[in-house]
Amino acid sequence: MRTPKKSAIRPTSGPVDRPADDEIWPRVTRELADDLAVDAPVRDRAGKAPFDEVARLREAGLPALLTPPGPSRRGADWQAACTVIREISAADSSIGELLAHHYVLSWTARFLGGGATTSGSPETTLENRTTRERWLLAGGIEPSRAAGRAEPTLTPVDGGYVLDGRRSFASGVAVADRLVVGARCTGTGEVLVALVDPAGPAVFTEAGADRLGQRLAGAGTVTFDNVRVDHRDILGALPGDEHAVAPYTALAPLALRLLLVHVGLGIAEGALAEARDISRAAQAAPSPADDYPVSGGEDPYLLLAYGELATAAHTAAAVVERASDALAHGLLAEGSLGVEERADISVLVAAAEAVTTRSAIQITTRILELVSGTTGGGPDFDRFWRNARALTASSSASHRLRDIGDHYLNGTHARLTLRA
């Protein structure tokens, strides 16, 4: 079942300017989403590493879509990137998640540098190389939170470092062109972020075990065994003290969380659209009893169910778009972003997470009931529910709501941290 076409660029309330190049992305994204939707159930069932899907992304030019602000950029801005993620995710949320991690990681050096850039700096070098080489990035910059597992280390040597250790990543371990890896320096104790070629002979990747959902996101574990890292491939260092974290730098985890919210919203919208098509077809089919078409308008309970689900999707979309506007303006502020502004963005992102998590689970669960036993529902329709569950498993709506309540009642600021 193909996902119905939707506009890739939705109106926003903010006055952020977009270059003319953005006009091509709605069409490109829509065509790719339609293509991914055609065989999404088959690919989900196969659960293979997403080499073919990444090739489709490259052919469409989407890995190079997000580019930094400036007169010479040829890509799109963060708001356009959000809508691209959302539409791709409506067709195949695993690929939406893969692309979301890539977009945030492509700005790693810029975030670590507090937004300040100069010609030839690590920020512009990473961004230009990623765009020019059409790299797909995977990895993670924050220290590993796995209990009992030693984090990767960087040992200083002449001209660079040697990387050792093992680390699990949420996406792209088998298909990425470069890995962005946070590792602790044995000489100074600080966490440095390195750019690593996963095709190197001392880098070993293992696909993750069968997952409940998001099976094509490419999650897995990477082992680094005496990997040489040139000093030019060190993208920056994580501040060791939260009081030293610049507000702009602390936007990095918010950017990732918000893009993953767009993935979740895409899941809900894609599931709802596909269920609608199945229900329409079933309502229009001849009844075995009287052999004439039955209008959808004759089933008030079905109309009520879709009314509730559509309202839940619209509500989530409104909250998410407000958070997207706020983050886009925060990113444009760069080094001038203040602590108060970052706190406000954090609250909006948390609200988007809480609302979207509940809506995605509600919608994907309820549509299983609506299409259950309906001709055309198929055994693969539960992928939307599985994907929503897998995506939101690590994000607690209660925790986000508690943070929002603390900010609203007591004026408490969210910590300036690089943990998502």
Secondary structure, 3 states (H helix, E strand, C coil): CCCCCCCCCCCCCCCCCCCHHHHHHHHHHHHHHHHHHHCHHHHHHHCCCCHHHHHHHHHHCHHHCECCCCCCCCCECHHHHHHHHHHHHHHCHHHHHHHHHHHHHCCHHHHHCCCCCCCCCHHHHHHHHHHHHCCCEEEECCCCCCCCCCCCEEEEECCEEEEEEEEEECCCCCCCCEEEEEEEECCCCCEEEEEECCCCCCEEEEECCCCCCCCCCCCEEEEEEEEEEEHHHEEEEECCCHHHCCCCCCHHHHHHHHHHHHHHHHHHHHHHHHHHHHHHHHHHCECCCCCCECCHHHCHHHHHHHHHHHHHHHHHHHHHHHHHHHHHHHHHHHHHCCHHHHHHHHHHHHHHHHHHHHHHHHHHHHHHHHHCCCCCCCCCCCHHHHHHHHHHCCCCHHHHHHHHHHHHHHCCCCCCCCCC
